[in-house]
Protein backbone atom coordinates (compact mmCIF):
# COMPACT_ATOMS: atom_id res chain seq x y z
CA UNK A 1 0.00 0.00 0.00
CA UNK A 2 1.13 3.52 -0.84
CA UNK A 3 -0.02 6.85 0.61
CA UNK A 4 -0.99 10.12 -1.05
CA UNK A 5 -3.12 13.24 -0.53
CA UNK A 6 -6.45 13.87 -2.23
CA UNK A 7 -5.98 17.02 -4.34
CA UNK A 8 -9.24 16.97 -6.27
CA UNK A 9 -12.73 15.64 -5.57
CA UNK A 10 -15.26 15.34 -8.38
CA UNK A 11 -17.81 13.09 -6.72
CA UNK A 12 -16.85 9.52 -7.63
CA UNK A 13 -13.46 10.42 -9.15
CA UNK A 14 -10.41 11.87 -7.47
CA UNK A 15 -6.90 13.09 -8.15
CA UNK A 16 -4.11 12.12 -5.73
CA UNK A 17 -0.56 13.39 -5.31
CA UNK A 18 2.25 12.27 -3.03
CA UNK A 19 2.81 15.68 -1.46
CA UNK A 20 4.93 17.71 -1.23
CA UNK A 21 5.76 16.32 -4.70
CA UNK A 22 3.15 17.60 -7.18
CA UNK A 23 2.27 14.94 -9.75
CA UNK A 24 -1.51 14.29 -9.67
CA UNK A 25 -2.90 10.98 -10.88
CA UNK A 26 -6.48 9.65 -11.08
CA UNK A 27 -8.10 7.44 -8.47
CA UNK A 28 -11.47 5.92 -7.60
CA UNK A 29 -12.99 4.88 -4.32
CA UNK A 30 -13.40 1.30 -3.24
CA UNK A 31 -17.00 0.60 -2.27
CA UNK A 32 -16.44 -0.45 1.32
CA UNK A 33 -14.63 2.80 2.11
CA UNK A 34 -17.67 4.67 0.85
CA UNK A 35 -19.83 3.02 3.51
CA UNK A 36 -17.53 3.36 6.50
CA UNK A 37 -18.29 7.07 7.05
CA UNK A 38 -21.92 7.17 6.04
CA UNK A 39 -22.64 10.11 8.36
CA UNK A 40 -21.26 12.46 5.71
CA UNK A 41 -22.29 12.72 2.08
CA UNK A 42 -18.61 12.43 1.11
CA UNK A 43 -16.37 9.90 2.88
CA UNK A 44 -13.27 11.34 1.18
CA UNK A 45 -12.41 15.05 1.08
CA UNK A 46 -9.68 17.15 -0.52
CA UNK A 47 -6.73 17.21 1.85
CA UNK A 48 -7.35 13.68 3.12
CA UNK A 49 -4.37 11.40 3.40
CA UNK A 50 -5.28 8.03 1.89
CA UNK A 51 -3.81 4.61 1.23
CA UNK A 52 -4.11 3.39 -2.35
CA UNK A 53 -3.24 0.51 -4.62
CA UNK A 54 -2.56 0.35 -8.36
CA UNK A 55 -3.11 -2.32 -11.00
CA UNK A 56 0.05 -1.46 -12.91
CA UNK A 57 3.22 0.64 -12.62
CA UNK A 58 1.35 3.91 -13.22
CA UNK A 59 -2.20 5.15 -12.73
CA UNK A 60 -4.06 6.61 -15.70
CA UNK A 61 -7.64 7.25 -16.83
CA UNK A 62 -8.13 3.64 -17.95
CA UNK A 63 -6.48 2.13 -14.88
CA UNK A 64 -6.92 4.59 -11.98
CA UNK A 65 -5.51 3.98 -8.54
CA UNK A 66 -7.93 2.59 -5.96
CA UNK A 67 -8.35 4.38 -2.62
CA UNK A 68 -8.46 1.67 0.05
CA UNK A 69 -8.39 3.64 3.29
CA UNK A 70 -8.77 7.18 4.58
CA UNK A 71 -6.06 7.84 7.17
CA UNK A 72 -6.86 9.67 10.44
CA UNK A 73 -7.43 13.41 10.03
CA UNK A 74 -5.69 16.07 12.10
CA UNK A 75 -8.71 18.34 11.57
CA UNK A 76 -11.39 19.15 9.02
CA UNK A 77 -14.15 21.60 8.11
CA UNK A 78 -17.67 20.19 7.92
CA UNK A 79 -21.08 21.73 7.34
CA UNK A 80 -24.67 20.58 7.36
CA UNK A 81 -26.07 20.05 3.89
CA UNK A 82 -27.87 23.04 2.37
CA UNK A 83 -31.27 21.36 2.47
CA UNK A 84 -31.16 21.50 6.29
CA UNK A 85 -31.28 17.72 6.53
CA UNK A 86 -29.20 15.80 9.03
CA UNK A 87 -26.68 14.96 6.33
CA UNK A 88 -23.31 16.67 6.48
CA UNK A 89 -20.52 17.39 4.03
CA UNK A 90 -16.78 17.51 4.75
CA UNK A 91 -15.35 20.50 2.86
CA UNK A 92 -11.64 19.78 3.38
CA UNK A 93 -9.29 17.99 5.79
CA UNK A 94 -5.82 18.31 7.34
CA UNK A 95 -5.63 22.10 7.14
CA UNK A 96 -3.07 24.51 8.52
CA UNK A 97 -5.53 27.39 8.26
CA UNK A 98 -8.77 28.57 6.67
CA UNK A 99 -8.83 31.86 4.79
CA UNK A 100 -12.42 33.10 4.88
CA UNK A 101 -13.02 35.62 2.11
CA UNK A 102 -15.77 38.17 2.74
CA UNK A 103 -17.09 41.40 1.20
CA UNK A 104 -19.09 44.13 2.90
CA UNK A 105 -21.13 44.76 -0.25
CA UNK A 106 -21.33 43.28 -3.75
CA UNK A 107 -22.40 40.83 -2.33
CA UNK A 108 -23.58 42.15 1.01
CA UNK A 109 -22.05 40.32 3.94
CA UNK A 110 -24.15 38.01 6.10
CA UNK A 111 -22.51 38.08 9.52
CA UNK A 112 -24.39 35.00 10.84
CA UNK A 113 -22.98 33.01 7.90
CA UNK A 114 -19.42 34.16 8.66
CA UNK A 115 -19.90 33.46 12.36
CA UNK A 116 -21.05 29.88 11.70
CA UNK A 117 -17.92 29.37 9.61
CA UNK A 118 -15.77 30.76 12.40
CA UNK A 119 -17.45 28.60 15.05
CA UNK A 120 -16.87 25.51 12.91
CA UNK A 121 -13.19 26.39 12.57
CA UNK A 122 -12.97 26.72 16.35
CA UNK A 123 -14.77 23.41 16.94
CA UNK A 124 -12.51 21.39 14.63
CA UNK A 125 -9.23 23.08 15.45
CA UNK A 126 -8.60 25.06 12.26
CA UNK A 127 -6.98 28.50 12.55
CA UNK A 128 -9.24 31.04 10.82
CA UNK A 129 -8.10 34.24 9.09
CA UNK A 130 -10.55 36.71 7.51
CA UNK A 131 -9.77 38.34 4.17
CA UNK A 132 -11.88 41.46 3.59
CA UNK A 133 -11.79 41.68 -0.21
CA UNK A 134 -12.76 44.50 -2.62
CA UNK A 135 -11.20 47.17 -0.42
CA UNK A 136 -10.69 49.28 -3.57
CA UNK A 137 -14.47 49.86 -3.47
CA UNK A 138 -14.81 50.42 0.27
CA UNK A 139 -12.03 52.93 0.99
CA UNK A 140 -14.22 55.75 -0.30
CA UNK A 141 -17.71 54.22 -0.29
CA UNK A 142 -17.82 52.66 3.17
CA UNK A 143 -14.81 53.58 5.39
CA UNK A 144 -16.91 53.59 8.58
CA UNK A 145 -18.33 50.13 7.81
CA UNK A 146 -14.80 48.81 7.23
CA UNK A 147 -13.67 50.21 10.57
CA UNK A 148 -16.68 48.69 12.34
CA UNK A 149 -16.21 45.26 10.74
CA UNK A 150 -12.53 45.18 11.69
CA UNK A 151 -13.34 46.31 15.22
CA UNK A 152 -15.83 43.47 15.66
CA UNK A 153 -13.66 40.65 14.40
CA UNK A 154 -10.25 41.83 15.55
CA UNK A 155 -11.88 42.45 18.90
CA UNK A 156 -13.08 38.85 18.91
CA UNK A 157 -9.49 37.73 18.34
CA UNK A 158 -9.32 37.10 14.59
CA UNK A 159 -6.75 38.34 12.10
CA UNK A 160 -8.44 40.49 9.45
CA UNK A 161 -6.47 41.23 6.28
CA UNK A 162 -7.83 44.11 4.20
CA UNK A 163 -7.20 43.27 0.57
CA UNK A 164 -8.15 43.84 -3.05
CA UNK A 165 -7.57 41.29 -5.77
CA UNK A 166 -7.98 44.12 -8.30
CA UNK A 167 -5.39 46.58 -6.95
CA UNK A 168 -3.10 44.10 -5.15
CA UNK A 169 -3.64 45.59 -1.70
CA UNK A 170 -2.92 42.99 0.97
CA UNK A 171 -2.01 40.28 -1.55
CA UNK A 172 1.63 40.08 -0.39
CA UNK A 173 0.39 39.51 3.16
CA UNK A 174 -1.99 36.80 1.98
CA UNK A 175 0.75 35.18 -0.11
CA UNK A 176 3.07 35.09 2.91
CA UNK A 177 0.27 33.57 5.00
CA UNK A 178 -0.32 30.80 2.44
CA UNK A 179 3.35 30.10 1.66
CA UNK A 180 3.55 27.10 3.99
CA UNK A 181 1.23 24.20 4.70
CA UNK A 182 -2.30 23.91 3.33
CA UNK A 183 -4.81 26.77 3.29
CA UNK A 184 -8.52 26.38 2.63
CA UNK A 185 -9.97 29.38 0.79
CA UNK A 186 -13.70 29.61 1.33
CA UNK A 187 -16.60 32.02 1.41
CA UNK A 188 -19.92 32.90 -0.16
CA UNK A 189 -20.44 33.05 -3.91
CA UNK A 190 -19.30 36.31 -5.48
CA UNK A 191 -16.77 37.42 -2.87
CA UNK A 192 -13.85 37.02 -5.27
CA UNK A 193 -12.12 33.81 -4.14
CA UNK A 194 -11.01 32.94 -7.67
CA UNK A 195 -9.66 36.45 -8.20
CA UNK A 196 -7.66 36.25 -4.98
CA UNK A 197 -6.22 32.87 -5.99
CA UNK A 198 -5.24 34.33 -9.36
CA UNK A 199 -3.63 37.29 -7.59
CA UNK A 200 -1.72 34.98 -5.25
CA UNK A 201 -0.31 33.05 -8.20
CA UNK A 202 -1.03 34.36 -11.74
CA UNK A 203 -0.15 30.94 -13.20
CA UNK A 204 -3.29 29.48 -11.64
CA UNK A 205 -6.71 29.62 -13.23
CA UNK A 206 -9.14 28.19 -10.66
CA UNK A 207 -12.21 28.80 -12.82
CA UNK A 208 -11.07 26.29 -15.44
CA UNK A 209 -8.66 24.17 -13.41
CA UNK A 210 -4.94 23.68 -13.88
CA UNK A 211 -5.11 19.87 -13.81
CA UNK A 212 -6.17 17.71 -16.74
CA UNK A 213 -9.91 17.11 -16.82
CA UNK A 214 -9.65 14.13 -19.20
CA UNK A 215 -11.07 11.61 -16.76
CA UNK A 216 -13.61 14.04 -15.29
CA UNK A 217 -15.52 14.91 -18.45
CA UNK A 218 -19.17 15.66 -17.98
CA UNK A 219 -18.70 16.94 -14.42
CA UNK A 220 -19.77 20.42 -13.40
CA UNK A 221 -16.58 22.31 -12.65
CA UNK A 222 -18.37 24.57 -10.18
CA UNK A 223 -18.92 21.58 -7.91
CA UNK A 224 -15.25 20.62 -7.78
CA UNK A 225 -13.10 20.88 -4.68
CA UNK A 226 -9.49 21.25 -5.71
CA UNK A 227 -6.00 21.82 -4.30
CA UNK A 228 -3.40 23.92 -6.10
CA UNK A 229 0.33 24.35 -5.45
CA UNK A 230 1.45 27.97 -5.10
CA UNK A 231 4.62 28.93 -6.94
CA UNK A 232 5.86 30.68 -3.78
CA UNK A 233 5.29 27.60 -1.61
CA UNK A 234 2.34 26.06 0.16
CA UNK A 235 -0.90 24.62 -1.15
CA UNK A 236 -4.38 26.11 -1.33
CA UNK A 237 -7.76 24.40 -1.55
CA UNK A 238 -10.39 26.15 -3.64
CA UNK A 239 -14.05 25.45 -2.89
CA UNK A 240 -17.31 26.30 -4.66
CA UNK A 241 -19.06 29.38 -3.32
CA UNK A 242 -21.12 28.43 -0.29
CA UNK A 243 -24.80 29.36 -0.08
CA UNK A 244 -25.50 27.99 3.38
CA UNK A 245 -23.56 26.72 6.34
CA UNK A 246 -25.22 24.67 9.07
CA UNK A 247 -23.46 23.57 12.25
CA UNK A 248 -22.80 19.86 12.77
CA UNK A 249 -22.64 17.78 15.97
CA UNK A 250 -22.64 20.76 18.30
CA UNK A 251 -24.83 20.86 21.40
CA UNK A 252 -26.38 24.24 22.12
CA UNK A 253 -24.72 24.28 25.55
CA UNK A 254 -21.34 24.17 23.81
CA UNK A 255 -21.81 26.89 21.20
CA UNK A 256 -20.68 29.83 23.35
CA UNK A 257 -17.35 28.08 24.05
CA UNK A 258 -16.44 28.62 20.41
CA UNK A 259 -16.90 32.39 20.52
CA UNK A 260 -13.43 33.42 21.83
CA UNK A 261 -14.66 36.72 23.23
CA UNK A 262 -17.44 34.96 25.18
CA UNK A 263 -15.06 32.31 26.47
CA UNK A 264 -12.84 35.01 27.93
CA UNK A 265 -15.57 36.25 30.28
CA UNK A 266 -17.90 33.26 30.77
CA UNK A 267 -16.14 32.05 33.92
CA UNK A 268 -17.50 35.17 35.65
CA UNK A 269 -21.13 34.18 35.11
CA UNK A 270 -23.07 33.68 38.35
CA UNK A 271 -24.55 30.37 37.23
CA UNK A 272 -22.79 27.42 35.61
CA UNK A 273 -23.80 26.29 33.08
CA UNK A 274 -25.12 29.57 31.71
CA UNK A 275 -26.85 29.92 28.34
CA UNK A 276 -26.08 33.67 28.29
CA UNK A 277 -29.68 34.40 27.37
CA UNK A 278 -31.83 35.02 30.45
CA UNK A 279 -29.82 34.18 33.57
CA UNK A 280 -29.14 36.92 36.15
CA UNK A 281 -25.50 37.76 36.74
CA UNK A 282 -24.44 36.73 33.24
CA UNK A 283 -20.98 38.08 32.46
CA UNK A 284 -21.46 37.62 28.71
CA UNK A 285 -24.62 39.76 28.62
CA UNK A 286 -22.84 42.36 30.77
CA UNK A 287 -19.94 42.38 28.28
CA UNK A 288 -22.40 42.94 25.42
CA UNK A 289 -24.01 45.83 27.32
CA UNK A 290 -20.60 47.41 27.99
CA UNK A 291 -19.39 47.01 24.39
CA UNK A 292 -16.71 44.39 25.10
CA UNK A 293 -18.65 41.89 22.98
CA UNK A 294 -20.30 43.16 19.81
CA UNK A 295 -24.10 42.87 19.65
CA UNK A 296 -23.72 41.51 16.11
CA UNK A 297 -21.70 38.54 17.30
CA UNK A 298 -24.06 38.01 20.24
CA UNK A 299 -27.06 38.03 17.89
CA UNK A 300 -25.32 35.42 15.74
CA UNK A 301 -24.94 33.29 18.86
CA UNK A 302 -28.64 33.62 19.66
CA UNK A 303 -29.45 32.64 16.07
CA UNK A 304 -27.36 29.49 16.41
CA UNK A 305 -29.30 28.53 19.54
CA UNK A 306 -32.55 28.90 17.59
CA UNK A 307 -31.13 27.02 14.60
CA UNK A 308 -30.20 24.15 16.88
CA UNK A 309 -33.88 23.57 17.70
CA UNK A 310 -34.66 22.80 14.04
CA UNK A 311 -32.71 19.57 14.19
CA UNK A 312 -34.12 18.15 17.44
N, C-alpha and C positions, 0 to 999 in steps of 0.2 A: 504494500500500500504506500502511496505517495500523498503528500499534503500540498495544498495550494489555497489561495484566497479567491473567493467569488468576486469578480470585478464587474459582472453584468448579469442582470436578472430580467429575462423576458418571458416570465410565466413558467413554461415547461422546459425552456432552454436557458443555458447559462454560458458565461465565459469565465474561465479560471486563469490565474497566473500565479507563479511561484514567487511572490514578492519577497524582497524588493526588486527582483528581476522582472521586467515587464515584457512578457511574451504570451499574450492571451491565446487560449485554445478552447474549443467548444466542449461542452459537457451536458449530460442529461442526469436526471435524478432517478435513482433506483426506487421502485414503488414502496418498499417497506420504510424507507426513510421518510417518505411523504406522509405516512400515517403516524409516525412516532410523536409528532408535535402538532396534533390535530387541533389544538386550541387556537392556533393562528392560521390565517388563510394561506400563508406562505411559510413552509418549514425551513426554507433556505433564503437568506437575505444577502445582499451585497455587503461585503466586509467579513462574512463568515469564513472561518478556516474550516476546510473540509478534507477528508480523506477521499482518494479516488483511485480507480483502476483503469487500465487501458487495454484494448484488444491487441494493439500492435505497438510498434516503436514510437509512433506519433499519433496524436488525436487530430482528426479533421472532421469535416461536415458529414462524411459518410460513416465514419467510425469515431464518434465522440467519446470522450472519457465518461466514466460512470461515477457519479458521486455516491459513495457508500456510507459516509458518516459525517455528521456535522459536529465539529469539535466544540468543547465548552467555550462559551462567550465570556469575555471580560466585562462587556456591557452591551446595551443595545437601546434603540429608540423604537417604541411600539405605540400604536394608536388604535382606538376602536374604529371599526369600519364606518364609512360615511353614512350607511343606512341606519345607524344607531342600533344595530343588532348587537348580540354578545360576541360576535366574531371580532378578531383583532388582526392587525397586520404589522409585521416587523418591518420597519423602514430601512434600517441598516444596523450593523453589528460591529463590535470591536473598534470603537471610535476613540480618538484622542480628544476630539472636541466637536461641537456642533456650532456652525455659523448660521444664525437665524437672520435672514434678510427681511427687512421690513421697510415700508414706506409710509409716511404720514398721510399722503394723498396720492391719487393716481396709481394704484388704488388706495382708498382710505383705509387706514389701519383699524383692525379690530383687536383691541387690547385683550379681551378674554381669550381670543385665539392664541395670541402670543404667550399669554400667561399659562395656558394649558401646555403649550410646548415647553416652556421653562420648567414647569412643575415636573413634566415627564423626564426632562434631562436630570433634574435633581433626584428623582426617584431611582433612576437606573444608572446613576453615577457618571453622567456625561457632562463635561465642562461646557457651558453655554456662553457664547459671545454674540452680541447683537450688532448687526451691520445696518445702520440707517442709511439706505441708498437714496439716490436722486436729490442729494444735497444741493446740486446746482439749481434746482427749482425752489428749494425752501429757504435759501439764504436771504432772499428778498421777499418772497411771498409769505413765509410763515416762521420768522425767526423766534417769536415767542413760543410757538408750539414746539419747535426744536428744543428750546431751552427747557420747557416743561417735561417733554418726553425724556430727555437725558437726566433731568433731576429725578424723575420717578425711578428709572431703571438703574442708574448709577447709585442712587440712594438705597436701592434694594440689594446692591452688591454685584451688579453685572457690569462687565466691560461693554461699553457702547462705542463703536467706531463709526464716525460720520464719514460717509463716502459718496462718491459719484462715479459710476462706471463710464459716464460720458466725458467728464473732465479729468478723471484720474485722481481726484481727491481721495485720500485714504487708501488707495489701492496698494501702495508700498507697504503700509501697515498690515493690510490683509494678507499680502503675499508673504510677509515675514511670519505672520501667525500660522499660515498653512504650509510653511516650508519644511515641516517635519511631521511625521506621523500621518494619520488619516483624519480628514475633516469632512463632516457631513455639511452640505450646503442645502438649506431648506427654507421654506416660507410659502406664503400664499401665491397664487397665480398672479402674474403681472408685476411682481416687485423687482424684477430685473436680475434674477439669479443667473440666467444664461449670459447676460451682458457682463456681470461681475466675473464669471468664470473666464470669459473671453478676455477681459481686462487683466486678469491674473496671469494668463498665458495665452497670447494671441494665436499660438499654433493650435489651440483647441477650438472645436466648433461643436458645443454640446447640443445644438438644435438638430444636427444631422448625425452626430456620432463620429468618433475618430477611429472606431474599430470596425472591421469588416462586418457587414450585415448579411453575408451570404447565406448563413444558416438560420437567419431570423426573418426571412422574407415573409411578408404578410402580417407582421406584427405592427402594432401602433407604436411609433417611436415615442409618443408622449407618455406612454405607460411604462417606459423603461427606467430602471434604476441602474446607474452606471458609475463606475469609478474611472478616474483619469489620473495619469501621472502629471505632475507639474514640472516644467523644465527647470525650475529653481529648487526642486526637491519637494518631497511630500506627495500625498495623494489626496484627491478630493472625490467625494461621492455626490453626484448630481441626482436630484429627485424631481419627479413631476410636481407641478404646483399643487399645493394642498388646498382643498375646499372645506375641510372639516377636520377636527382633531378631538376625539373623545378619549378620556382617561381610561386606563386599563388596570384592573386588579389593585385598586386603591380605595381603602375604606375611608369613609368621610371623616372619621376621627383622626386620620393620619394626614389629611390634606394640608393643614396649616404648617406641619413640620417641614414642608417643602417650599414654603415661602421664607427665604432667609431672613427677611426683616421681621417677620412674625416670630420666628424661632429665637431671635435675639432677645425678645422681651417676654415670651410666653411663660417662662419660669416664675415671673412675678404675678401671674394670675392668682386670685384668691382661691379658686377651686381647680382641682386637678382630677379628671380631665376637664378641660374647658373648651367649648365649641367656638368661643369668641363671637357669640351672636347675641345672647340675652343675659348671660350670667353677670351678677354684680361683682365689682372688683376685678374686671377683666383688663389686664395690662395691654392687650392688643387693641381693644376698643379705645382705651385711653391714649395709646400711641397714635391711632388714627385721628382722634379729636385734637391732639396737639401738633399734628403735621409730621410726626416721625415716620408714619406709614401712610402712603398715599391712599386716598379714598378710591382711586381707580383700581389699584391692586386689591384692596379690601373687597370692593364690589365683585371683582373677578373671583375671589375666594368664595363669596356668598353664592355666586352663580354655579360654582363647582359643587357646592353642597346640594343645591337644587337639582343639578344635572344628575347627581349620584342617585337620587330617588327614582329616576326614570328606569333604572336597570335593576330594581329590587322588587 
